[in-house]
Amino acid sequence: MEKNRTFIGTCEAYTYDGLGVVHHEDFVFFVPRLLVGETAELATTKWKKRFGYARIVKLLETSKHRQEPICSVAKQCGGCQLLHMDEAEQKIFKEDKVRGCFRMNAGIDVDVLPIITSNPTVGYRNKVQVPVDVVNNQVEMGFYHSRSNQIVSYDYCHMQSALSNAITKDIKKWITQSHCGKAFRHVLVKHAHKSGEVMVCFVVKKHEFKGLNEIVNHLLETYPDIKTITTIENRRSDNVILDGTERILYGEGYIQEELLGKEFRISAKSFFQINPYTTAKLYQKALELAKLDETQTVIDLYCGTGTIGLLASEKCKKVYGIEIVEEAIKDAKKNAEINQIHNISFLVGDAGKGANQLIKNHIQPNVVIVDPPRKGCSKDTLDAIVKMNPERIVYISCDPATLARDCKYLLEKEYNLEIVQPFDMFPNSVHVETVILLCRAVC
């Protein structure tokens, strides 16, 4: 089949990446930005033995769920893949994605509860991590093109706050004027929406670079909400970003935010959910599913800065939090101190090894709460959970595929899946957060 061959096709479904699925002449084509039910003239772009890709040449029948993207670089940028879908269609897509992941990766059909959403659906992110590069002597700052390392520069990211946008735009201007673009890898801005506090972190190849003092002074003079500025010297050659020696240029190296009545310290390397509006609903549901009382012990794996463990602490007897990022554990301990919480202990270490250490110390949890990174839990971690034999497991996941995989393993270990509840933590993107409840078959 030759490139740019045109044909007429109708979208029947979506892939997990939000591409439209079209069947034509015993081929399956995947088409960006084509909605279910739409018919279009399509042109082939590339193909393999059994499937191919195509682009829209002309829409012939348009879905009522199509909307005009608010972003000028929506087609190029890989950040927001669903800006052409209205909210109703995004809900259908994400619920179906969770359902499909369980069918494919766990071999089961699950009842997925209606996805829980929050407003706003734009400007909701409290963190932006912008790659920096110099191309043809021009500073490029933006997000990566879908499936590539090519930076797509933007004028205004509608998922970030107005303040984050202003700061990153200003930083780009100063980097350009100071000719120091080659010193940078990323610019990280964390904006706590409730407290208003802002952190700026320069991820650089070397701590010292031309124009550093000028950039810092300008930011502090222009943006009074900036409470701290740091650098992270990252000399790695892979895509791990927040690794290396951190140096505080101004402030204390952290900002503070309020969540469900508690105060949390957030540093550059520590994890904090990016959508504060949906996070509140997410954690409330997770704690509801945990069914805690003052006699129970909770283990919080991948605890980050201790958010959910600290929230759980007021409802149970004891909490143990485990996290491999040392800086996050420092924040977690400080968060416990700030909130005057004394029935929680934090351990630095791998989730599986930390859990096994608690087993050796004869810690018997009633509930295990798990919130791993996108890759899910390691087998060692799952084995440790099974060995601890908790009555309930509350699993929070940002990837329904690895969630379903891990769920299958736990189902084989005499746990029953009770609840599957998705949350729209990442509006306008293909990502979906999900909370599930697993109960021990014999309690």
C-alpha positions in Angstrom: 0.0 0.0 0.0 1.4 3.3 -1.0 1.7 6.4 1.2 -1.0 9.1 0.9 -3.5 6.7 -0.7 -6.9 8.1 0.1 -10.1 6.2 1.2 -13.4 6.8 3.0 -13.7 5.3 6.5 -15.9 5.5 9.6 -14.5 5.5 13.1 -15.8 2.5 15.1 -13.8 2.7 18.4 -10.8 4.2 20.1 -7.4 2.8 21.0 -6.1 3.3 24.5 -4.1 6.2 23.2 -7.3 7.9 21.9 -6.8 7.2 18.2 -9.8 6.4 16.1 -10.1 2.9 14.8 -11.2 2.4 11.1 -11.5 -0.9 9.2 -10.8 -0.8 5.5 -9.9 -3.6 3.1 -8.9 -6.1 5.8 -6.7 -3.5 7.4 -7.1 -1.7 10.6 -6.1 2.0 10.5 -5.5 4.2 13.5 -6.4 7.8 13.0 -5.5 10.7 15.3 -8.3 13.1 16.3 -11.1 11.1 14.6 -14.2 10.5 16.8 -16.4 7.5 17.0 -19.2 7.7 14.4 -17.4 10.2 12.2 -16.9 9.5 8.5 -13.9 11.0 6.8 -11.7 11.0 3.7 -8.5 9.6 5.1 -4.9 9.3 3.7 -2.5 6.6 4.7 0.7 7.7 6.5 2.4 4.5 7.4 1.6 0.8 7.9 2.8 -2.5 9.0 1.8 -6.1 8.2 -1.7 -6.0 9.7 -2.4 -2.4 10.6 -1.6 1.1 9.5 -2.0 4.8 10.3 -3.9 7.5 8.5 -4.7 11.1 8.8 -7.9 13.1 8.2 -8.1 14.8 4.8 -11.7 15.9 5.1 -14.5 15.3 7.6 -17.6 14.1 5.9 -19.8 13.4 8.9 -19.0 15.1 12.2 -19.8 13.9 15.7 -21.8 16.1 18.0 -19.0 15.5 20.5 -16.3 17.2 18.4 -15.1 20.6 19.7 -12.5 23.0 18.5 -9.2 22.7 20.5 -8.4 25.7 22.6 -4.7 25.2 22.1 -2.8 26.5 19.0 -0.4 23.5 19.0 -2.9 20.8 19.9 -2.1 18.8 16.8 1.6 18.8 17.3 1.9 18.6 21.1 1.8 15.2 22.8 0.5 16.6 26.1 -3.3 16.9 25.5 -4.5 14.2 23.1 -8.3 14.8 23.6 -8.8 18.5 23.2 -11.0 17.7 20.1 -13.4 15.7 22.3 -16.1 17.3 24.5 -16.3 16.3 28.2 -19.1 13.7 27.6 -17.0 11.8 25.0 -13.9 12.0 27.2 -15.8 10.3 30.0 -17.0 7.5 27.7 -13.4 7.1 26.4 -11.9 6.9 29.9 -14.4 4.5 31.3 -14.1 2.2 28.3 -10.3 2.4 28.6 -10.4 1.1 32.2 -12.9 -1.6 31.2 -10.8 -2.6 28.2 -7.5 -2.7 30.2 -9.1 -5.1 32.7 -10.4 -7.3 29.9 -7.0 -7.4 28.1 -4.6 -7.5 31.0 -6.6 -9.4 33.7 -9.0 -11.4 31.5 -12.1 -10.2 33.4 -15.1 -8.0 32.7 -15.5 -5.5 35.4 -18.2 -3.1 36.4 -16.6 0.4 36.1 -18.4 3.1 38.1 -19.1 6.4 36.4 -15.9 8.5 36.3 -15.6 11.2 39.0 -14.7 14.6 37.5 -13.9 18.0 39.0 -13.8 21.6 37.8 -11.9 23.3 36.4 -10.9 21.1 33.5 -8.3 23.6 32.3 -5.7 25.4 34.3 -5.8 22.6 36.9 -2.2 21.5 37.0 0.0 22.4 40.0 3.2 21.3 38.3 4.8 22.0 34.9 8.0 20.4 33.8 9.2 22.0 30.5 12.0 20.5 28.4 14.6 23.0 27.1 16.7 22.7 24.0 18.6 25.0 21.5 17.8 24.3 17.9 19.4 26.4 15.1 20.5 28.9 17.8 16.9 29.3 19.0 15.8 28.4 22.5 12.9 25.9 22.4 10.7 25.4 25.5 7.6 23.3 25.3 6.4 19.7 25.4 7.4 16.8 23.3 5.7 15.9 20.0 3.8 12.7 20.3 6.2 9.7 20.1 9.3 11.8 19.7 11.9 13.9 21.5 11.1 16.9 19.3 10.0 19.9 21.4 6.8 21.7 20.4 7.0 25.3 21.7 3.8 26.9 22.9 2.6 30.4 23.7 0.2 29.4 26.5 -0.5 25.9 28.0 -4.1 25.9 29.0 -3.6 23.0 31.5 -1.2 25.2 33.5 -2.2 28.1 35.8 -1.8 31.6 34.4 1.0 32.2 36.9 3.0 29.1 35.8 2.6 30.2 32.2 3.9 33.7 32.9 6.9 32.4 34.8 7.9 29.9 32.2 7.5 32.5 29.4 9.7 34.9 31.3 12.3 32.2 32.0 12.5 31.4 28.2 13.0 35.1 27.5 15.9 35.4 30.0 17.5 32.2 28.8 17.4 33.5 25.2 18.8 36.9 26.2 21.6 35.3 28.4 22.5 32.7 25.7 22.5 30.0 28.4 20.1 27.6 26.8 22.6 24.8 26.4 23.1 24.7 30.2 19.4 23.7 30.7 17.6 20.4 30.5 14.2 21.3 32.1 12.4 24.0 33.9 10.2 22.8 36.8 7.5 25.1 38.3 5.3 24.0 41.1 2.3 26.2 41.9 0.3 25.3 45.0 -3.2 26.5 44.1 -4.6 27.0 47.6 -1.6 28.5 49.3 -0.5 30.4 46.2 3.1 29.5 46.9 5.4 28.8 43.9 8.7 26.9 43.5 11.0 27.2 40.5 13.6 24.6 39.9 16.2 24.7 37.0 17.3 21.2 36.0 20.7 21.9 34.5 23.9 20.2 33.3 26.0 22.4 35.8 24.8 24.4 38.7 26.6 27.6 37.6 25.7 29.1 34.2 25.7 32.5 32.6 22.9 34.7 33.7 21.9 32.6 36.7 21.9 35.4 39.3 20.1 37.7 36.9 17.3 35.2 36.3 16.9 34.5 40.0 16.8 38.2 40.9 14.4 39.0 38.1 12.0 36.2 39.1 12.0 37.3 42.7 11.4 40.9 41.9 8.6 40.1 39.4 6.7 37.3 41.1 6.2 37.7 44.9 4.5 34.3 45.1 7.8 32.5 44.4 9.0 31.2 47.8 12.0 29.2 46.7 14.3 28.7 43.7 16.6 25.7 43.3 18.8 23.9 40.8 19.2 20.2 40.2 22.5 19.2 38.5 21.5 16.3 36.3 24.2 14.7 34.2 22.3 11.6 33.2 21.9 10.7 29.5 18.4 9.1 29.9 15.0 10.5 30.5 15.1 10.5 34.3 14.7 14.2 35.1 14.7 15.0 38.8 17.9 13.2 39.7 21.1 14.7 40.9 22.4 17.2 43.4 20.0 19.9 44.4 21.1 23.4 45.4 18.9 26.0 47.1 19.3 29.4 45.5 16.6 31.2 47.4 14.1 30.2 50.2 13.9 27.0 52.1 13.7 24.5 49.1 10.0 23.8 49.5 6.5 25.2 49.3 3.5 24.3 51.3 0.0 23.4 50.3 -3.3 22.6 52.0 -5.3 19.5 51.2 -8.4 18.3 53.1 -7.6 20.4 56.1 -3.9 19.4 56.4 -0.7 21.2 55.5 1.9 19.5 53.2 5.4 20.5 52.4 6.4 19.9 48.8 10.0 19.9 47.5 11.3 19.6 43.9 11.7 15.8 44.0 8.7 14.8 46.1 5.5 13.5 44.5 2.3 15.4 45.0 -0.8 14.7 42.8 -0.9 17.3 40.0 -4.7 18.0 40.1 -5.6 19.4 43.5 -9.3 19.5 42.7 -9.7 15.9 41.8 -7.1 14.7 44.3 -9.4 15.7 47.2 -12.2 13.5 45.8 -9.7 10.7 45.1 -8.3 10.6 48.6 -11.8 10.9 50.2 -13.0 7.9 48.2 -9.8 5.9 48.9 -10.3 6.4 52.7 -14.0 5.6 52.4 -13.1 2.3 50.7 -10.5 1.5 53.4 -13.2 1.5 56.1 -10.8 2.5 58.9 -11.4 2.6 62.6 -9.2 3.3 65.6 -8.2 -0.3 66.1 -6.6 -0.7 62.7 -3.1 -0.6 61.2 -2.4 0.8 57.7 0.6 0.4 55.5 1.0 3.1 52.8 3.3 1.9 50.0 4.8 4.5 47.6 3.7 7.1 50.1 5.5 10.1 48.6 5.2 13.1 50.9 2.8 11.1 53.1 -0.4 12.7 51.9 -2.9 9.8 52.1 -1.1 8.2 55.0 -1.4 11.4 57.1 -5.1 11.7 56.1 -5.7 8.1 57.1 -3.9 8.6 60.5 -6.8 10.4 62.1 -9.1 7.5 61.3 -6.9 4.5 62.5 -4.5 3.4 65.2 -1.2 3.4 63.3 0.2 4.1 59.8 3.5 3.0 58.2 4.6 4.9 55.1 7.3 3.5 52.7 8.9 5.6 49.9 12.2 5.2 48.0 12.8 8.9 47.4 14.7 10.2 50.5 13.7 13.8 49.9 10.0 12.8 49.9 10.4 11.0 53.2 12.0 14.1 54.7 9.0 16.1 53.6 6.6 13.4 54.9 8.2 13.5 58.4 8.0 17.3 58.4 4.4 17.1 57.2 3.6 14.8 60.2 5.3 17.3 62.5 3.4 20.3 61.0 0.1 18.6 61.4 1.0 17.3 64.9 0.4 13.7 63.9 2.2 11.1 66.1 0.8 7.8 65.0 2.6 7.5 61.7 6.1 6.2 60.9 8.0 6.6 57.6 10.7 4.4 56.1 13.0 5.1 53.2 13.3 2.2 50.8 11.9 0.2 48.0 8.3 -0.7 48.5 8.8 -4.5 48.4 11.9 -4.4 50.7 10.2 -2.0 53.1 7.1 -4.2 53.3 9.2 -7.3 54.0 11.0 -5.4 56.8 7.7 -4.7 58.4 6.8 -8.3 58.1 10.0 -9.2 59.9 9.0 -6.8 62.6 5.7 -8.6 62.9 3.6 -5.7 61.7 0.2 -7.0 60.7 -1.8 -4.4 58.7 -5.6 -4.5 58.3 -5.4 -2.3 55.2 -2.7 -1.7 52.6 -2.9 1.4 50.5 -0.8 1.3 47.3 -0.1 4.3 45.0 2.8 3.2 42.7 4.3 5.0 39.7 3.0 4.3 36.2 4.9 1.0 35.9 2.8 -0.5 38.8 4.0 -2.7 41.6 7.0 -5.0 41.4 6.4 -8.8 42.0 8.3 -8.5 45.2 5.9 -5.8 46.4 2.9 -7.8 45.5 4.3 -10.9 47.2 4.9 -8.9 50.3 1.4 -7.6 50.3 0.0 -11.1 49.9 2.3 -12.3 52.8 1.0 -9.5 55.0 -2.5 -10.8 54.3 -4.5 -7.5 54.9 -8.2 -7.6 54.9 -8.5 -4.8 52.3 -6.2 -3.4 49.6 -6.9 0.0 48.2 -4.9 0.4 45.0 -4.6 3.9 43.4 -3.2 3.9 39.9 -2.4 6.3 37.1 -2.2 3.5 34.5 -5.2 1.1 34.2 -3.1 -1.4 32.2 -0.5 -2.1 35.0 -3.4 -1.8 37.6 -5.2 -4.6 35.8 -2.1 -6.7 35.6 -1.4 -6.4 39.3 -5.0 -6.9 40.1 -5.0 -10.2 38.2 -2.1 -11.4 40.4 -3.9 -10.5 43.6 -7.1 -12.1 42.4 -5.1 -15.3 42.0 -4.0 -15.0 45.7 -7.6 -15.2 47.1 -8.6 -11.6 46.9 -11.9 -10.4 45.4 -12.3 -7.2 43.3 -15.1 -5.2 44.8 -14.9 -1.6 43.4 -13.4 0.0 40.3 -13.7 3.7 40.4 -12.0 6.0 37.8 -11.2 9.6 38.3 -10.5 12.3 35.7 -7.2 13.4 37.2 -5.9 14.5 33.8 -8.7 16.2 31.8 -8.1 16.5 28.0 -5.4 13.8 28.0 -5.7 10.1 27.5 -4.6 9.4 31.1 -7.0 8.2 33.8 -6.6 7.7 37.5 -8.3 4.7 39.0 -9.0 3.4 42.6 -9.9 -0.2 43.2 -10.8 -2.1 46.4 -9.7 -5.7 46.9 -11.0 -7.7 49.8 -9.5 -10.9 51.2 -11.7 -13.8 50.1 -11.9 -15.2 53.7 -11.9 -12.3 56.2 
